[in-house]
Amino acid sequence: MHKFRLSHILLCGLLSFPLLLPMTAAQDQAAAMRTLPAPYQKWLDEDVRYLVNDAERAAFATLTTDQQRDKFVEQFWERRNPNPGSGKNIFKEEHYRRLAYVNQHFAESVPGFETDRGRIYILYGPPDEREQHPEVSGSAPSDAWRYHFIEGIGRDVVFEFVDSCRCGKFLLQNDPAQKRPQSQNGEV
């Protein structure tokens, strides 16, 4: 018979201790998301990836039936409907048109919706002006998109995407949506 030292028993006990702790709310939400039926997981991860906010995502994670999830999806789109109560939701239609467009035109080694250009196009639509520059004299190909106005960001907004690897993967170089406005004295 093997003799175990008290230190070995304590060490084993300490190593298994985290397994006995209750899950945090974030862990509960993550576990719930992993167990979603495929159509709802796709809806969250692809269809509304850039539209759904944290509160909506958390609320969705608490739903336990497909009927509740269907109702949530219906209400999600209705909250964004520019003409609530109408049979037509132009916001939803435009969103799915943009999603289809980016998957067709901006796919790289990943689907178009997962690319930087795809994300910006889904969120803001087609740019008002676009300048594409091929590789010239060793400079990487680039694609600059100008929007005359974006609500919440401002006027003359430019997103610049660069294919540094020259492999068709255009990465966002500057994100005006991430910049915070500064006060007169330079404080944020």
C-alpha positions in Angstrom: 0.0 0.0 0.0 1.3 3.4 -0.9 1.6 6.1 1.7 0.4 9.6 0.8 1.9 12.5 2.5 -0.4 15.1 3.8 1.1 17.7 1.4 0.2 15.6 -1.6 -3.4 15.3 -0.4 -3.6 19.0 0.3 -2.1 19.8 -3.1 -4.7 17.6 -4.9 -7.4 19.2 -2.9 -6.2 22.7 -3.8 -6.0 21.8 -7.5 -9.5 20.5 -7.6 -10.9 23.4 -5.6 -11.7 25.7 -8.6 -13.8 22.9 -10.0 -16.1 23.1 -7.0 -16.7 26.8 -7.2 -19.9 28.0 -8.8 -19.6 29.5 -12.3 -19.6 33.3 -12.6 -22.3 35.1 -14.6 -19.9 35.5 -17.6 -19.1 31.8 -17.5 -22.8 31.0 -17.3 -23.5 33.2 -20.3 -20.6 31.7 -22.3 -21.8 28.1 -21.4 -25.3 29.1 -22.5 -24.0 30.5 -25.8 -22.1 27.3 -26.5 -25.2 25.2 -26.2 -27.4 27.3 -28.5 -28.9 25.5 -31.4 -27.0 26.1 -34.6 -29.4 28.6 -36.3 -29.4 30.9 -33.2 -25.6 30.6 -32.8 -25.2 31.6 -36.5 -27.6 34.5 -36.0 -25.5 35.8 -33.1 -22.1 35.1 -34.5 -22.7 36.1 -38.1 -26.0 37.8 -38.9 -26.1 40.4 -36.1 -22.5 40.2 -34.9 -21.9 43.9 -35.2 -25.4 45.0 -34.3 -26.3 43.2 -31.1 -25.2 45.0 -28.0 -23.9 43.4 -24.8 -27.2 43.7 -22.9 -29.1 42.1 -25.8 -26.5 39.3 -26.0 -26.8 38.7 -22.3 -30.6 38.6 -22.4 -30.5 36.2 -25.4 -28.2 33.9 -23.4 -30.9 33.6 -20.7 -33.5 32.3 -23.0 -34.3 28.6 -22.7 -36.6 27.7 -25.6 -36.6 28.2 -29.3 -40.0 30.0 -29.1 -38.4 32.6 -26.7 -35.5 33.0 -29.0 -37.7 33.4 -32.1 -39.7 36.1 -30.2 -36.4 37.8 -29.2 -35.2 37.9 -32.8 -38.5 39.3 -34.0 -38.3 42.0 -31.3 -34.6 42.7 -32.1 -35.5 43.6 -35.7 -38.6 45.5 -34.7 -36.6 47.8 -32.4 -34.5 48.7 -35.3 -37.4 49.1 -37.8 -37.6 52.7 -39.0 -41.3 52.2 -39.5 -42.4 50.1 -36.5 -45.5 47.9 -36.9 -45.2 47.9 -40.7 -45.0 44.6 -42.5 -41.7 45.7 -44.1 -38.5 46.4 -42.2 -36.1 48.2 -44.5 -33.3 48.2 -41.9 -33.4 44.4 -41.7 -33.5 44.1 -45.5 -30.6 46.5 -46.0 -28.6 44.7 -43.3 -29.0 41.3 -45.0 -28.2 42.9 -48.4 -24.9 44.3 -46.9 -24.1 41.0 -45.4 -24.6 39.2 -48.7 -22.5 41.8 -50.5 -19.5 41.6 -48.1 -19.5 37.8 -48.2 -19.4 38.0 -52.0 -16.9 40.8 -52.4 -14.6 40.9 -49.3 -14.0 37.2 -48.5 -10.3 36.5 -48.0 -9.2 33.5 -46.0 -12.3 34.1 -44.0 -15.9 35.0 -44.9 -16.4 38.6 -45.9 -18.3 39.5 -42.7 -15.3 38.7 -40.6 -13.0 41.1 -42.5 -12.3 44.7 -41.6 -13.8 46.0 -44.8 -16.8 43.7 -44.3 -17.4 45.0 -40.8 -17.2 48.7 -41.9 -19.5 48.0 -44.9 -22.1 46.2 -42.7 -22.1 49.0 -40.1 -22.0 52.1 -42.4 -23.0 50.9 -45.9 -21.1 51.6 -49.1 -18.7 54.5 -48.9 -19.5 57.8 -50.6 -16.1 57.8 -52.2 -13.5 55.0 -52.7 -9.9 55.1 -53.7 -8.2 51.8 -54.5 -4.4 51.8 -54.9 -2.6 48.7 -56.3 0.9 47.8 -55.2 3.3 50.3 -56.7 7.0 50.4 -56.2 6.9 48.2 -53.2 4.1 50.0 -51.5 1.3 47.8 -50.2 -2.1 47.8 -51.9 -4.6 50.0 -50.1 -8.3 50.8 -50.2 -9.6 54.1 -48.7 -13.3 54.7 -48.0 -14.7 58.2 -47.4 -18.1 58.8 -45.9 -19.4 62.3 -46.1 -21.2 61.9 -42.7 -21.6 59.1 -40.2 -24.0 59.7 -37.3 -22.0 59.7 -34.0 -18.7 60.0 -35.7 -18.8 63.1 -37.9 -18.1 64.5 -41.3 -15.5 63.4 -43.9 -14.8 60.1 -42.2 -12.1 58.0 -43.8 -11.3 54.4 -43.2 -8.0 53.2 -44.7 -7.4 49.5 -45.3 -4.0 48.2 -46.3 -2.9 44.8 -47.6 0.6 44.7 -46.0 1.1 41.0 -46.7 0.1 41.5 -50.3 -2.1 38.5 -49.9 -5.5 40.1 -50.3 -6.0 40.7 -46.5 -6.9 44.3 -46.1 -6.6 45.4 -42.5 -8.1 48.6 -41.1 -5.2 51.1 -40.4 -7.2 53.9 -38.8 -10.6 53.6 -37.2 -12.2 57.0 -36.8 -15.1 55.4 -34.9 -12.6 54.6 -32.1 -11.4 58.1 -31.7 -12.8 60.1 -28.8 -13.7 63.7 -29.2 -11.4 66.0 -27.2 -12.4 69.2 -25.4 -10.9 72.6 -26.1 -8.0 72.1 -23.7 -7.1 68.6 -25.1 -8.7 66.5 -22.3 -10.8 63.5 -23.2 
